Amino acid sequence: MPAVRRVTVSPAARCARYRERVSPALQTRLSPALRARLPAALAAVATVAAGLTVRAVTGGWFGKYAGDALYTVLVHALIVLVLPRVPPVRAAAGALAFSWAVELAQLTPVPAALSEASVLARLVLGSTFGAADLVAYAAGAALAATAHALVRRAPSRRSGQRPAVSFRDHA
Protein backbone atom coordinates (compact mmCIF):
# COMPACT_ATOMS: atom_id res chain seq x y z
CA MET A 1 0.00 0.00 0.00
CA PRO A 2 1.60 3.31 -1.04
CA ALA A 3 2.12 5.95 1.61
CA VAL A 4 -0.18 8.95 1.53
CA ARG A 5 1.76 12.04 0.58
CA ARG A 6 0.73 15.20 2.37
CA VAL A 7 0.97 18.37 0.38
CA THR A 8 1.50 21.59 2.24
CA VAL A 9 1.32 24.91 0.54
CA SER A 10 3.33 27.79 1.90
CA PRO A 11 1.80 31.24 2.26
CA ALA A 12 4.19 32.52 -0.42
CA ALA A 13 2.98 29.86 -2.85
CA ARG A 14 -0.64 30.73 -2.08
CA CYS A 15 0.09 34.40 -2.83
CA ALA A 16 1.80 33.47 -6.09
CA ARG A 17 -1.18 31.35 -7.15
CA TYR A 18 -3.54 34.18 -6.24
CA ARG A 19 -1.53 36.64 -8.32
CA GLU A 20 -1.72 34.27 -11.28
CA ARG A 21 -5.53 34.18 -11.11
CA VAL A 22 -6.11 37.94 -10.78
CA SER A 23 -5.56 40.09 -13.83
CA PRO A 24 -2.49 42.37 -13.65
CA ALA A 25 -4.64 45.42 -14.42
CA LEU A 26 -6.78 44.76 -11.34
CA GLN A 27 -3.71 44.08 -9.20
CA THR A 28 -2.19 47.46 -10.00
CA ARG A 29 -5.38 49.47 -9.68
CA LEU A 30 -6.54 48.26 -6.28
CA SER A 31 -4.35 48.05 -3.22
CA PRO A 32 -4.67 44.85 -1.17
CA ALA A 33 -6.32 46.80 1.66
CA LEU A 34 -8.92 48.25 -0.70
CA ARG A 35 -9.45 44.91 -2.40
CA ALA A 36 -10.16 43.33 1.00
CA ARG A 37 -12.54 46.08 2.13
CA LEU A 38 -14.41 46.78 -1.09
CA PRO A 39 -16.98 43.94 -0.71
CA ALA A 40 -17.83 45.10 2.81
CA ALA A 41 -18.22 48.71 1.64
CA LEU A 42 -20.51 47.60 -1.19
CA ALA A 43 -22.50 45.45 1.26
CA ALA A 44 -22.92 48.45 3.57
CA VAL A 45 -24.20 50.63 0.72
CA ALA A 46 -26.54 47.86 -0.47
CA THR A 47 -27.85 47.39 3.07
CA VAL A 48 -28.62 51.10 3.46
CA ALA A 49 -30.38 51.06 0.07
CA ALA A 50 -32.38 47.97 1.11
CA GLY A 51 -33.32 49.61 4.40
CA LEU A 52 -34.52 52.78 2.71
CA THR A 53 -36.46 50.73 0.16
CA VAL A 54 -38.13 48.60 2.81
CA ARG A 55 -39.04 51.73 4.75
CA ALA A 56 -40.51 53.43 1.65
CA VAL A 57 -42.35 50.43 0.19
CA THR A 58 -43.61 48.51 3.20
CA GLY A 59 -45.14 49.45 6.47
CA GLY A 60 -46.41 47.87 9.61
CA TRP A 61 -44.60 45.12 11.46
CA PHE A 62 -42.67 43.86 8.41
CA GLY A 63 -41.12 47.24 7.69
CA LYS A 64 -40.22 47.76 11.34
CA TYR A 65 -38.60 44.39 11.96
CA ALA A 66 -36.95 44.16 8.55
CA GLY A 67 -35.40 47.55 9.29
CA ASP A 68 -34.16 46.27 12.66
CA ALA A 69 -32.61 43.19 11.03
CA LEU A 70 -30.98 45.33 8.34
CA TYR A 71 -29.59 47.61 11.07
CA THR A 72 -27.64 44.65 12.43
CA VAL A 73 -26.59 43.61 8.91
CA LEU A 74 -25.22 47.13 8.41
CA VAL A 75 -23.28 46.99 11.69
CA HIS A 76 -21.88 43.61 10.58
CA ALA A 77 -20.77 45.09 7.24
CA LEU A 78 -19.10 48.00 9.03
CA ILE A 79 -17.24 45.61 11.34
CA VAL A 80 -15.98 43.67 8.31
CA LEU A 81 -15.04 46.95 6.63
CA VAL A 82 -12.80 47.85 9.58
CA LEU A 83 -11.56 44.27 10.23
CA PRO A 84 -11.68 42.47 6.84
CA ARG A 85 -10.24 39.19 8.15
CA VAL A 86 -12.72 38.80 11.00
CA PRO A 87 -14.54 35.44 10.94
CA PRO A 88 -18.26 35.67 10.04
CA VAL A 89 -19.51 34.40 13.40
CA ARG A 90 -17.31 36.83 15.34
CA ALA A 91 -18.47 39.77 13.21
CA ALA A 92 -22.09 38.72 13.67
CA ALA A 93 -21.60 38.40 17.43
CA GLY A 94 -20.12 41.90 17.55
CA ALA A 95 -22.96 43.33 15.47
CA LEU A 96 -25.54 41.60 17.63
CA ALA A 97 -23.89 42.79 20.84
CA PHE A 98 -23.81 46.37 19.55
CA SER A 99 -27.44 46.24 18.40
CA TRP A 100 -28.61 44.78 21.70
CA ALA A 101 -26.58 47.36 23.65
CA VAL A 102 -28.27 50.18 21.72
CA GLU A 103 -31.69 48.60 22.28
CA LEU A 104 -31.09 48.06 26.00
CA ALA A 105 -29.82 51.64 26.31
CA GLN A 106 -33.33 52.69 25.27
CA LEU A 107 -34.47 51.63 28.72
CA THR A 108 -32.78 54.80 29.95
CA PRO A 109 -33.94 58.34 29.09
CA VAL A 110 -30.65 59.21 27.31
CA PRO A 111 -31.46 57.94 23.78
CA ALA A 112 -34.91 59.58 23.84
CA ALA A 113 -33.37 62.92 24.83
CA LEU A 114 -30.70 62.64 22.13
CA SER A 115 -33.34 61.62 19.56
CA GLU A 116 -35.28 64.80 20.22
CA ALA A 117 -32.16 66.85 19.56
CA SER A 118 -30.90 65.09 16.43
CA VAL A 119 -32.38 63.16 13.52
CA LEU A 120 -29.12 61.21 13.18
CA ALA A 121 -29.30 60.18 16.86
CA ARG A 122 -32.89 59.04 16.32
CA LEU A 123 -31.82 56.87 13.35
CA VAL A 124 -28.84 55.34 15.17
CA LEU A 125 -30.11 55.11 18.75
CA GLY A 126 -33.88 54.93 18.42
CA SER A 127 -36.03 56.18 21.26
CA THR A 128 -38.14 53.41 22.79
CA PHE A 129 -37.34 49.87 23.89
CA GLY A 130 -39.06 46.90 22.25
CA ALA A 131 -38.26 43.33 23.28
CA ALA A 132 -39.28 42.02 19.85
CA ASP A 133 -36.52 44.16 18.34
CA LEU A 134 -33.97 41.91 20.04
CA VAL A 135 -35.26 38.95 18.01
CA ALA A 136 -35.10 40.95 14.79
CA TYR A 137 -31.49 41.89 15.56
CA ALA A 138 -30.65 38.20 16.09
CA ALA A 139 -32.24 37.35 12.74
CA GLY A 140 -30.19 40.08 11.06
CA ALA A 141 -26.98 38.79 12.66
CA ALA A 142 -27.74 35.25 11.47
CA LEU A 143 -28.47 36.53 7.94
CA ALA A 144 -25.26 38.57 7.88
CA ALA A 145 -23.10 35.71 9.18
CA THR A 146 -24.55 33.33 6.61
CA ALA A 147 -24.02 35.73 3.72
CA HIS A 148 -20.50 36.56 4.94
CA ALA A 149 -19.57 32.86 5.21
CA LEU A 150 -20.95 32.12 1.74
CA VAL A 151 -19.03 35.01 0.19
CA ARG A 152 -15.81 33.92 1.88
CA ARG A 153 -16.19 30.34 0.62
CA ALA A 154 -17.15 31.20 -2.97
CA PRO A 155 -14.35 30.50 -5.48
CA SER A 156 -13.36 33.19 -7.90
CA ARG A 157 -15.76 33.25 -10.84
CA ARG A 158 -13.19 34.80 -13.14
CA SER A 159 -10.68 32.00 -12.95
CA GLY A 160 -13.09 29.07 -13.15
CA GLN A 161 -10.53 27.14 -11.12
CA ARG A 162 -10.74 25.69 -7.67
CA PRO A 163 -9.14 27.69 -4.85
CA ALA A 164 -5.35 27.57 -4.60
CA VAL A 165 -5.56 25.59 -1.35
CA SER A 166 -8.31 23.14 -0.60
CA PHE A 167 -8.95 20.41 1.93
CA ARG A 168 -7.98 17.87 -0.74
CA ASP A 169 -4.42 19.26 -0.71
CA HIS A 170 -4.06 18.27 2.93
CA ALA A 171 -5.58 14.79 2.82
Beta strands, then each sheet from edge to edge (+ up, - down):
end
